[in-house]
Structures are given as structure tokens and as C-alpha cells.
């Protein structure tokens, strides 16, 4: 095998993109499309979202600070409403791909920017959902959560942490993420980075990279 490991982002890769849920919330509230993303893109290292993903603030403080950031951009939106829609729906084909890769001898890792809310690393809203998420996370040899590690993508350190744990060079790894800004540092380290725009596209590109047809059971 040209690669020894496949490392996945979680939200937007294993699950549907949280941006879809954000857009639904924006439509319900009469807010401009991608308003939430615009808030999170401002001061990306020090805004409420970044602080919460590094677990430097709690849920109540995030609710307040995010609301202030929204108000500064001319709209009312409380942070807790964003958190309530955060967990995405699982993509079954991606989960089957994990099993196929593992059976073929690939090592699996997950690097996820998450926040200390909900149940488990997948931030599930219910216990039952948490059980489903935990079964998925159990497939990975190692999981790095930003809210536990105190570092978040796109900081290059978080990718190196995964490589160090696996005992592999970045060039031994394929990395999938739905955000280009998170793919760039992985690629700069030497990983084969795949930007995910859909489940089918991700599986097609990953199939080509690892030499296994992951679309057969999609």
C-alpha cells in the first residue's frame, strides 16, 4: 500500500455537514445565508467558536459571546441555538468504508474540531444517538478532539499529534476534511489531503488514493 493510514474529520465527512443545519437555522430565523459561518470566520483564532472548540470557555460563556458577535454584525442569534443543531446525520456509506479500509489493513484515525457539549465526541443530542456515534468512534485507532487536546484545526500541531501517536510520517497518511482551510496544513506536512464536498465524491477520491473500490457498497 502506498499509504498506511486514513485520517478522517468527523462533521461534514462521516456525518453530513453542520453547515447544512446552520443554513436551515438561518432560514428559520430570517437571517442571511451563511451568517453563522461569517461569524465564525471573523477573528478565527480568538472568537467564541475557537475558544469553545479549545474548551477555554463553557457553554454559557459561548452563548453570551456568540450572541455579542452576532449582534455586532447586525442580527440577533444566541449561541445555544447554534449548538442545538450542531450534530449531523451519519452517512452510512462512510461508515461502511471505515470497515472496508480496516479489513484491508489500513490504520484509521480521526481529528475532529468539536465543542464540550452534547454526548460524546460526536456531540450527539440524545443518549441513543451517542451510542451510534460511539460505535463509529470505536472503529478508529486514535481520536483527537480539539475540546480535549486544547488545539484545533488548522493548527499544524494537531495533525502532527496524530502522526506521532500512530508512529507514521505524514506522507504515509491520507486526510479527509470538508474545509479547505483544514486540508492545507495537512497537505503542507506531506499528507495526501482530500477536500470533501459530498459523500460520493469523498469515496471516489479516497478509492483512487488507496486502490480500493469504496463505492461498491455505497
Secondary structure, 3 states (H helix, E strand, C coil): CCCCEEEECCECCCECCHHHHHHHHHHHHCCCCCHHHHHHHCCCCCCHHHHHHCCCCCHHHHHHHHHHHHHHCCCCCCHHHHHHCCCCCECHHHHHHHHHHHHCCCEEEEEECCCCCCECCCCECCHHHHHHHHHHHCCCCEEEEHHHHCCCCCCHHHHHHHHHHHCCCHHHEEEEECCHHHHHHHHHHCCEEEECCCHHHHHHHHHHHHCCCCCCCC
